[in-house]
Amino acid sequence: MKRASKIYTVLVMIFLFAPIAILILYSFNGQNSKTVLDGFSLHWYDELFHDSYTLEAVRNTLILAVSASLIS
């Protein structure tokens, strides 16, 4: 039973973390395509950090996190 438990745990972990790994892999894609990997690029991260809405959301998140930490 112990071996089956380990196999089950590994399958659950793969099920949970595979989408995150795929998302990270495709975030470095040089193309606009979601199916074809076209080399390594930081283009999407450049776009992300030049978006004012994203930067405002990060700022609000940090303010909320620091406030919650100080209050607790």
N, C-alpha and C positions, 0 to 999 in steps of 0.2 A: 504494500500500500504506500510505503514511503516513496518508492520510485515513481509511482503514478502521480503522487502529489507534487513531486518536483517537475515532472513533465507538464502537468496542468499549470503550475506556476509560471514556467517558462513560456508556455503558449499565451497565457493571459498578459504577461509582460510584453511579448511581441505584439499582441493585439493592441495594447495601449500605447506603446512607444513607436511603432512603425510609422504611423501618420506624422508624428513629430519629426522623425528622421527624414522622411520624404519631403516634408515642408522645408526643412533646413537645406536639404540637397537642392531643391528647385528654387530656393531663394537666391542662389548664386548663378542661376541660368542667365546666359547672355541674351537670349531671344525673348520675344513676347509670348512664345508658344508654351503651353503647359504640358506638352507631350514630348517635345524634342529638346534634349539638352544640347546647347550650342556653346560649350566652353564655360570657363569661369569668368564671372563678371560681378562687380560690386554696383552695377548700375541701379538696381532696385533699392539698395540701401542709400545711395545718393538721392534718389527720388524721395525716399522715406524721410530723410533728415532735412529736406528742403520743403516739406509740406507743412504749412502753418497749423493746420488742424491737428496733425499728429504731434507736433511739438507742444501745442497747447494741452493736448490730452496727457502727454508725458509730464508736463509741469503740474497739472491738476492731480495726477496720480501721486507724484512725489510730495506735494503739499498734503494730500490726504494721508499718505503713509507716515510722514513725519508727525502730523497732528495726532494720529491714532497711537503712535508709539509714545509720544509725550503724555497723552492723556492716560494711557494704561500704566 
